[in-house]
Amino acid sequence: MPDVSTSRPHRGQIAEALAHLERIVVEGLKHGFFDYSIACEIGNGGKRHLVIRAGKFHKFTIPENELSC
């Protein structure tokens, strides 16, 4: 697992998706239980469609050029 303290910060949709994941995990921990699912598929132009199901459905479209960060 990479050392988060030395990795480059994420930007764009990746940063938004990670921030969202952090929020819902913390909310779930405060509540006491949770069940989330995360899925990813590749769409047109190499874009990744990241789907987070956590009571609600959240979809993030991540352009291929953001993956090099």
Order of alpha helices (4+ residues) and beta strands (2+ residues): alpha-beta-beta-beta
